[in-house]
């Protein structure tokens, strides 16, 4: 079971690396059509690896990610509320 979680974390890291590569691709020597294709492939592969890693790591890890995003969303929404003074 521990090996499965390690593989999940490796896939999560790989997913983040693929998303990071998206920002580097435009500065490499590719044509515009090649950049579009490569970026699309990186996005799809990154998403697939992310979801597979979440499945391998487990529901508790997904819940941690979800809770952090909810906290961030609440914090962003509270800044837009008018003050009642």
Secondary structure, DSSP 8 states (H G I E B T S, - for coil): -HHHHHHHHHHHHHHHHHHHHHHHHTTSS--HHHHHHHHHHHHHHHHHHHHHHHHHH-HHHHHHHHHHHHHHHHHHHHTTS----
